[in-house]
Amino acid sequence: MKSIRLFSYTALFLALMILSSYIQITLPTPVYSMHITMQLFVSIVCGFCLPLRYGLLCMGVYVLMGLMGIPVFASGGGIQYILYPTFGFILGFVACTGSCALLRQRKRPSSMKEYLFIGAFGLAIYYILGNVYYYFSFPFFLNTHIPLWLSLLNAFFVSIIPDLLIMVAACRTAKSLQIFFK
């Protein structure tokens, strides 16, 4: 009975992840357009609410659906999405969910401070993976080079403040939802 409930929650988070990709603000960045979506919110809350393997299953299915051509990513879908500089952020959602779930299982947070620590760690993993992929995708996939400062401006400095606010909201939401996911 518990596994049916967990699979139902996993499907719910998958649906929320897909829907949240369509709620977006496109940032006018100098090199490649970036989107602020609610996917980071869903990724963090999923990591707090689901066990590690179910959270990874949810995000893994999301990535596979997008790579199979189902338009679940903020800019569509398809195998060619691997060549997009922002694909690292898609992979970052998987890593963010996994790291939040793993830390939640180990630390068993109770205070908002502990939730924010775990959420910030997930956000850092998301940004590291996304920015490394972003920077190195230009010479490998687009046959061009951009300076590191421009890459960081485009993929970090422009979006870090909104993403920090999203992370705080996700942590508050996850803390409130814990009574349902124990």
Summary of the structure (lengths in Angstrom):
residues: 182
radius of gyration: 16.1
end to end distance: 14.5
largest distance: 53.3
contacts: 608
relative contact order: 0.16
helix: 72%
strand: 5%
